[in-house]
Amino acid sequence: QSMLTNVGNLNIPAQLTLSVNSICDKLGFSPELMAEKVGTYENKKAAEIGHYQNETIPTAAEMARMFSEITGRKVSFSYKHVAVLQEAEERQINALNNSIAAYGKLFSDGLITQNEYLLAIGQQPRDGGDKYITEISNVPLAVKFGVGGTTAIQAILLDATLTPEQKKGILQVLFSISEQDASLMLNL
């Protein structure tokens, strides 16, 4: 007997209707992707991104793995042509740049350690990285002290009323500059 049949011959009762939500649930789609009037534009974009991340990309990755196994060559799929994924990636990059700027300021102001900074921007901490910027020896003094500190150091160095030894002592006490570095700054 033929597997093909007319849908009308199935005798489905007229009162049996499926909502968009139940169809989507069965197919694994978000309702925002299926109906024109359901959800906002942003909800539809979020649903599309979610569908790519949760359904399309994992399925394609598995297909690529199988094709690679069969052909003996690396097979992969690109999603660079999918505008909604590019927009999401751009938003992630902007968010990371904002985090780097904000936490970088906290680090350069001496409010968090190097490892706290790295963890905040999603990077791995480093051995010996539990130090504040003022404790890291290879960081330029201008970065350690910022604009205000650098201006104060310049004022001390240029102050004609102070002797070189007084300037050296002030630099050592106020800024924790080593005796050797203070001497270099004063050409002693």
Secondary structure as GFF3:
##gff-version 3
##sequence-region A 1 188
A	DSSP	three_ten_helix	7	10	.	.	.	ID=ss1
A	DSSP	alpha_helix	20	27	.	.	.	ID=ss2
A	DSSP	alpha_helix	31	34	.	.	.	ID=ss3
A	DSSP	alpha_helix	41	51	.	.	.	ID=ss4
A	DSSP	pi_helix	52	56	.	.	.	ID=ss5
A	DSSP	alpha_helix	57	71	.	.	.	ID=ss6
A	DSSP	alpha_helix	83	108	.	.	.	ID=ss7
A	DSSP	alpha_helix	114	120	.	.	.	ID=ss8
A	DSSP	three_ten_helix	133	135	.	.	.	ID=ss9
A	DSSP	alpha_helix	141	158	.	.	.	ID=ss10
A	DSSP	alpha_helix	164	175	.	.	.	ID=ss11
A	DSSP	alpha_helix	179	185	.	.	.	ID=ss12
###
